């Protein structure tokens, strides 16, 4: 009797353990879907539009893979993972080519020309592509209902792409389909190895195997930004001096997060204020007021710059450039003022406003970096720089050739 009860409890425990694993699997799958959903908008944000490009697609592809590969090396060493068997290297290499290189690179190239929503619809054929790859490679056979739904969905996706492309598929659609094909083959290759190795180790080994390609590609396509080069040089200097520790890296990361959050909060609040400013018609009111003054061109220019200077206290430069300047441009053009000279004066005036109390956004940025300093001390230290900026505005106004000569040189 006890034996029967013991076997019953063992079977019940096994069922409960299986259900717990299933719930954990579904939870991890849902988390993975949410993370993967961010891939398209974040990649679009990173590479930018073709009319306003940001980071190179090759750098976006290689950079994140190289960083993940370096982290994978550390994790594999921490857990003491053994090297995969020789028969697994071929599948790992195919998985790396498909998921680490092909899919993100084709996706980044396509997102230069289409938005994230368009790409999300086209890449919706990924389950069908994966099923086809599994059927060919692993000899797996899905049900007829699956194939019917998958083919119908694929037809709808292609019809959507053709409709958006005015009757034909665009180059970006072709790149998205290449991304789908790369990911499909890579997923199947990775699944084949996951049957023999833990899934987390498969992912890490795929990234490590890609390092000989991704790390040099990241360095070769590194954006030529002075700030990024300075950060890299500083990091290498600290590492070379053997003063880099996990505690210092953690503190630097937290300080960076705190300062960046504070600055982004100020920028967000400024942009919201600018949106309300525009929505209420304040910019149009100011333009109408300036037009009614009927002032001489030079005096009109001084009034516009003074207005921009005052608006530069509470507003970030983005709403001023996008809202106020376009409204002032017709007035400036009608007055016969050179646009290059005017834009140079606006840029110097905005920089002066950032240094001018009582608001002085740059003072709050500095306060966030060095919180123990008083704002009055920061303002006192900024006065001489503000005076220099005002002198620069006056000099450019008196000598327009300082702004217009270089662009006129052929």
C-alpha positions as CSV (number, residue, x, y, z in Angstrom):
1,X,0.0,0.0,0.0
2,X,2.8,2.3,1.0
3,X,4.6,1.4,-2.2
4,X,1.6,2.3,-4.3
5,X,1.2,5.6,-2.4
6,X,4.9,6.3,-2.9
7,X,4.7,5.6,-6.6
8,X,1.6,7.8,-6.9
9,X,3.3,10.7,-5.1
10,X,6.3,10.3,-7.4
11,X,4.2,10.4,-10.5
12,X,2.3,13.4,-9.1
13,X,5.6,15.2,-8.4
14,X,6.8,14.5,-11.9
15,X,3.6,15.9,-13.4
16,X,3.9,19.1,-11.2
17,X,7.6,19.4,-12.1
18,X,6.7,19.1,-15.8
19,X,4.0,21.7,-15.5
20,X,6.4,24.0,-13.7
21,X,8.9,23.7,-16.5
22,X,6.2,24.4,-19.0
23,X,5.1,27.5,-17.2
24,X,8.7,28.6,-17.0
25,X,9.2,28.0,-20.7
26,X,6.1,30.0,-21.6
27,X,7.2,32.8,-19.4
28,X,10.7,32.9,-20.9
29,X,9.2,32.7,-24.4
30,X,6.9,35.6,-23.7
31,X,9.9,37.6,-22.3
32,X,11.9,36.7,-25.5
33,X,9.0,37.8,-27.7
34,X,8.9,41.2,-25.9
35,X,12.7,41.6,-26.2
36,X,12.7,40.6,-29.9
37,X,9.8,43.0,-30.5
38,X,12.3,45.9,-29.7
39,X,14.7,44.7,-32.3
40,X,13.1,46.6,-35.3
41,X,12.4,50.0,-33.7
42,X,15.7,50.1,-31.9
43,X,17.6,49.1,-35.1
44,X,15.7,51.8,-37.0
45,X,16.6,54.3,-34.3
46,X,20.3,53.3,-34.5
47,X,20.7,53.4,-38.3
48,X,18.3,56.3,-39.0
49,X,16.5,57.1,-42.1
50,X,18.3,57.4,-45.5
51,X,17.6,61.1,-45.4
52,X,19.1,61.4,-41.9
53,X,21.5,58.5,-41.4
54,X,22.9,57.7,-38.0
55,X,25.2,54.8,-37.2
56,X,26.5,52.6,-40.1
57,X,24.5,49.3,-40.5
58,X,27.7,47.3,-40.5
59,X,28.7,48.9,-37.2
60,X,25.3,48.2,-35.6
61,X,25.6,44.6,-36.7
62,X,29.2,44.0,-35.7
63,X,29.1,46.2,-32.6
64,X,26.3,44.4,-30.7
65,X,27.5,41.0,-31.8
66,X,31.1,41.7,-30.7
67,X,30.0,43.0,-27.3
68,X,27.7,40.0,-26.8
69,X,30.6,37.8,-27.9
70,X,32.9,39.2,-25.3
71,X,30.3,38.8,-22.6
72,X,29.8,35.2,-23.8
73,X,33.5,34.5,-23.3
74,X,33.3,35.7,-19.7
75,X,30.1,33.7,-19.0
76,X,31.5,30.5,-20.6
77,X,34.6,30.8,-18.5
78,X,32.6,31.5,-15.4
79,X,30.4,28.4,-15.7
80,X,33.3,26.2,-16.9
81,X,31.6,25.2,-20.1
82,X,33.5,22.6,-22.2
83,X,34.1,23.1,-25.9
84,X,31.5,21.7,-28.3
85,X,32.3,18.5,-30.1
86,X,33.8,18.7,-33.6
87,X,30.6,17.6,-35.3
88,X,28.8,20.6,-33.8
89,X,31.1,23.3,-35.2
90,X,29.5,23.2,-38.7
91,X,26.0,23.8,-37.4
92,X,27.3,26.5,-35.0
93,X,29.0,28.2,-37.9
94,X,25.9,28.2,-40.0
95,X,23.9,29.5,-37.1
96,X,26.4,32.3,-36.7
97,X,26.3,33.3,-40.3
98,X,22.5,33.3,-40.3
99,X,21.6,34.9,-36.9
100,X,24.6,36.9,-35.9
101,X,25.7,38.3,-39.3
102,X,23.0,37.8,-42.0
103,X,19.8,38.7,-40.2
104,X,20.9,41.8,-38.4
105,X,22.9,43.1,-41.3
106,X,20.1,42.7,-43.9
107,X,17.6,44.1,-41.4
108,X,19.7,47.2,-40.7
109,X,20.3,47.9,-44.4
110,X,16.5,47.6,-45.0
111,X,15.5,49.8,-42.1
112,X,17.4,52.7,-43.7
113,X,14.7,52.8,-46.3
114,X,11.5,51.5,-44.6
115,X,10.0,52.1,-41.2
116,X,9.9,49.6,-38.4
117,X,6.2,48.8,-38.9
118,X,6.7,47.9,-42.5
119,X,9.7,45.7,-41.6
120,X,7.6,44.0,-38.8
121,X,5.0,43.0,-41.3
122,X,7.4,41.6,-43.9
123,X,9.5,39.7,-41.4
124,X,6.2,38.1,-40.3
125,X,7.0,35.3,-42.7
126,X,9.9,34.2,-40.5
127,X,7.9,31.3,-38.9
128,X,7.1,30.0,-42.5
129,X,10.8,30.3,-43.4
130,X,11.9,28.5,-40.3
131,X,9.4,25.7,-41.0
132,X,10.6,25.3,-44.6
133,X,14.2,25.2,-43.4
134,X,13.3,22.6,-40.7
135,X,11.4,20.5,-43.2
136,X,14.3,20.5,-45.7
137,X,17.2,20.1,-43.2
138,X,15.7,18.1,-40.3
139,X,13.1,16.2,-42.3
140,X,10.3,17.5,-40.0
141,X,6.8,17.6,-41.3
142,X,4.3,20.2,-40.0
143,X,0.5,19.7,-40.2
144,X,-1.5,20.8,-43.3
145,X,-3.3,23.4,-41.2
146,X,0.0,25.0,-40.3
147,X,1.1,25.1,-43.9
148,X,-2.2,26.6,-45.0
149,X,-2.1,29.4,-42.4
150,X,1.6,30.0,-43.1
151,X,1.2,30.3,-46.8
152,X,-1.9,32.5,-46.5
153,X,0.0,34.8,-44.1
154,X,3.0,34.9,-46.5
155,X,0.7,35.8,-49.4
156,X,-0.8,38.6,-47.3
157,X,2.6,39.9,-46.4
158,X,3.8,39.9,-50.0
159,X,0.6,41.7,-51.0
160,X,1.2,44.3,-48.4
161,X,4.8,44.9,-49.5
162,X,3.7,45.1,-53.1
163,X,0.9,47.5,-52.2
164,X,3.3,49.8,-50.3
165,X,5.8,49.5,-53.3
166,X,3.1,50.7,-55.8
167,X,2.7,47.3,-57.4
168,X,6.2,45.9,-57.0
169,X,8.6,44.8,-54.2
170,X,11.3,47.4,-53.3
171,X,15.0,46.7,-52.6
172,X,14.3,47.1,-48.9
173,X,11.7,44.3,-49.2
174,X,14.3,42.1,-50.8
175,X,16.7,42.8,-48.0
176,X,14.0,41.9,-45.4
177,X,13.3,38.6,-47.2
178,X,17.1,37.9,-47.2
179,X,17.1,38.6,-43.5
180,X,14.2,36.2,-43.0
181,X,16.0,33.5,-45.0
182,X,19.2,34.0,-43.0
183,X,17.4,33.8,-39.7
184,X,15.4,30.7,-40.7
185,X,18.5,28.7,-41.6
186,X,20.3,30.0,-38.5
187,X,17.5,29.1,-36.2
188,X,17.3,25.5,-37.5
189,X,21.1,25.1,-37.3
190,X,21.0,26.3,-33.7
191,X,18.1,24.1,-32.8
192,X,20.0,21.1,-34.1
193,X,22.9,21.7,-31.7
194,X,20.5,22.6,-28.8
195,X,19.4,19.0,-28.8
196,X,22.8,18.1,-27.6
197,X,24.0,21.1,-25.7
198,X,22.2,23.6,-23.3
199,X,20.5,26.4,-25.2
200,X,22.4,29.1,-23.4
201,X,25.7,27.6,-24.2
202,X,24.7,27.3,-27.9
203,X,23.9,31.0,-28.1
204,X,27.2,31.9,-26.4
205,X,29.3,29.6,-28.6
206,X,27.7,31.0,-31.7
207,X,28.6,34.5,-30.6
208,X,32.1,33.5,-29.6
209,X,32.6,31.8,-33.0
210,X,31.6,35.1,-34.7
211,X,34.2,37.2,-32.8
212,X,37.0,36.8,-35.4
213,X,34.6,38.5,-37.8
214,X,32.6,40.8,-35.6
215,X,35.4,42.3,-33.5
216,X,37.6,43.5,-36.4
217,X,34.4,44.7,-38.3
218,X,33.3,46.7,-35.3
219,X,36.7,48.4,-35.0
220,X,36.9,49.0,-38.8
221,X,33.4,50.6,-38.9
222,X,33.7,52.5,-35.6
223,X,32.0,55.9,-36.0
224,X,34.5,58.7,-36.1
225,X,33.1,60.6,-33.1
226,X,35.4,62.5,-30.9
227,X,33.5,61.6,-27.7
228,X,33.4,57.9,-28.6
229,X,37.2,57.9,-29.4
230,X,37.9,59.7,-26.1
231,X,35.8,57.2,-24.1
232,X,37.6,54.3,-25.8
233,X,41.0,55.9,-25.2
234,X,40.2,56.5,-21.6
235,X,39.0,53.0,-21.1
236,X,42.1,51.5,-22.7
237,X,44.3,53.7,-20.5
238,X,42.6,52.6,-17.3
239,X,42.8,48.9,-18.4
240,X,46.5,49.4,-19.4
241,X,47.3,50.9,-16.0
242,X,45.6,47.9,-14.3
243,X,43.2,50.1,-12.4
244,X,40.0,48.7,-13.9
245,X,37.9,46.8,-11.4
246,X,34.3,45.6,-11.4
247,X,33.5,47.9,-8.5
248,X,34.8,51.0,-10.4
249,X,33.1,49.8,-13.6
250,X,29.8,49.4,-11.7
251,X,30.1,52.9,-10.1
252,X,30.9,54.5,-13.5
253,X,27.9,52.8,-15.0
254,X,25.6,54.0,-12.3
255,X,27.0,57.5,-12.5
256,X,26.5,57.5,-16.3
257,X,22.9,56.3,-15.9
258,X,22.2,59.0,-13.3
259,X,23.6,61.9,-15.3
260,X,22.1,60.7,-18.6
261,X,18.7,60.3,-17.1
262,X,18.9,63.8,-15.6
263,X,19.9,65.3,-18.9
264,X,17.3,63.4,-20.9
265,X,14.6,64.4,-18.4
266,X,15.5,68.1,-19.0
267,X,15.5,67.6,-22.7
268,X,12.1,65.8,-22.6
269,X,10.6,68.5,-20.4
270,X,12.0,71.2,-22.8
271,X,10.6,69.5,-25.8
272,X,7.2,69.1,-24.1
273,X,7.2,72.8,-23.3
274,X,8.1,73.6,-26.9
275,X,5.2,71.4,-28.1
276,X,2.8,73.3,-25.9
277,X,4.4,76.6,-27.0
278,X,3.7,75.7,-30.6
279,X,0.2,74.3,-30.0
280,X,-1.0,77.5,-28.3
281,X,0.1,79.5,-31.4
282,X,2.7,81.5,-29.5
283,X,5.3,81.2,-32.3
284,X,2.8,82.6,-34.9
285,X,1.9,85.4,-32.5
286,X,5.5,86.4,-32.1
287,X,6.0,86.3,-35.9
288,X,3.0,88.5,-36.4
289,X,4.2,90.9,-33.8
290,X,7.6,91.2,-35.4
291,X,6.1,91.9,-38.8
292,X,3.9,94.6,-37.4
293,X,6.9,96.5,-35.9
294,X,8.2,97.5,-39.4
295,X,11.7,97.9,-38.1
296,X,14.9,98.4,-40.1
297,X,16.6,95.0,-41.1
298,X,19.5,95.3,-38.6
299,X,17.2,96.2,-35.8
300,X,14.8,93.4,-36.8
301,X,17.7,91.0,-36.6
302,X,18.6,92.2,-33.1
303,X,15.0,91.7,-32.0
304,X,14.8,88.2,-33.4
305,X,18.1,87.2,-31.8
306,X,17.0,88.7,-28.5
307,X,13.8,86.7,-28.7
308,X,15.7,83.5,-29.4
309,X,18.0,84.3,-26.5
310,X,15.1,84.6,-24.1
311,X,13.5,81.4,-25.5
312,X,16.8,79.6,-25.1
313,X,16.5,79.7,-21.4
314,X,13.6,77.3,-20.9
315,X,13.7,75.6,-24.3
316,X,16.1,73.1,-25.7
317,X,17.6,74.0,-29.1
318,X,15.4,71.4,-30.9
319,X,12.0,73.1,-30.5
320,X,13.6,76.5,-31.2
321,X,15.2,75.3,-34.5
322,X,12.1,73.3,-35.5
323,X,9.4,75.8,-34.5
324,X,10.7,79.4,-34.0
325,X,13.4,79.6,-36.7
326,X,11.1,78.5,-39.6
327,X,8.6,81.1,-38.6
328,X,11.3,83.8,-38.5
329,X,12.9,82.8,-41.8
330,X,10.3,84.5,-44.1
331,X,10.8,87.7,-42.1
332,X,14.6,87.4,-42.4
333,X,14.4,86.7,-46.1
334,X,12.1,89.6,-46.8
335,X,14.5,91.9,-44.9
336,X,17.3,90.8,-47.3
337,X,19.4,89.2,-44.5
338,X,21.9,86.5,-45.6
339,X,20.6,83.1,-44.3
340,X,24.1,81.7,-43.6
341,X,24.9,84.8,-41.5
342,X,21.5,84.5,-39.7
343,X,21.8,80.8,-38.9
344,X,25.4,81.4,-37.6
345,X,24.1,84.1,-35.3
346,X,21.2,81.9,-34.1
347,X,23.7,79.1,-33.2
348,X,26.0,81.4,-31.3
349,X,23.0,83.0,-29.5
350,X,21.6,79.7,-28.5
351,X,24.9,78.7,-27.0
352,X,25.0,82.0,-25.1
353,X,21.5,81.3,-23.8
354,X,22.6,78.0,-22.4
355,X,25.2,79.8,-20.3
356,X,23.0,82.6,-19.1
357,X,21.2,82.7,-15.8
358,X,18.5,82.5,-14.4
359,X,17.9,79.1,-16.2
360,X,21.1,78.1,-18.0
361,X,20.5,74.5,-18.8
362,X,24.2,73.8,-19.0
363,X,24.5,74.9,-15.3
364,X,22.0,72.1,-14.3
365,X,24.0,69.6,-16.4
366,X,27.1,70.5,-14.5
367,X,25.2,70.4,-11.2
368,X,24.2,66.8,-12.0
369,X,27.9,65.9,-12.5
370,X,29.2,67.7,-9.4
371,X,26.2,67.8,-7.0
372,X,28.3,69.3,-4.1
373,X,28.7,72.6,-6.0
374,X,26.2,75.4,-5.4
375,X,24.3,76.8,-8.3
376,X,25.5,80.3,-7.4
377,X,29.1,79.2,-7.7
378,X,28.4,77.6,-11.0
379,X,26.7,80.8,-12.3
380,X,29.6,82.8,-11.1
381,X,32.0,80.6,-13.0
382,X,29.9,80.9,-16.2
383,X,29.7,84.7,-16.3
384,X,33.0,85.2,-18.1
385,X,32.1,82.6,-20.7
386,X,28.8,84.2,-21.2
387,X,30.5,87.6,-21.8
388,X,32.8,85.9,-24.4
389,X,29.8,84.5,-26.1
390,X,28.1,87.9,-26.2
391,X,31.3,89.4,-27.7
392,X,31.2,86.6,-30.3
393,X,27.7,87.5,-31.3
394,X,28.6,91.2,-31.6
395,X,31.7,90.5,-33.7
396,X,29.8,88.2,-36.1
397,X,27.0,90.8,-36.4
398,X,29.6,93.6,-37.2
399,X,31.6,91.4,-39.6
400,X,29.2,89.1,-41.5
401,X,32.1,87.9,-43.7
402,X,33.3,85.8,-40.7
403,X,30.2,83.6,-41.3
404,X,29.7,83.9,-45.1
405,X,33.3,83.9,-46.5
406,X,34.2,80.2,-46.0
407,X,30.9,78.8,-47.6
408,X,31.5,81.1,-50.6
409,X,34.9,79.6,-51.3
410,X,34.8,77.1,-54.2
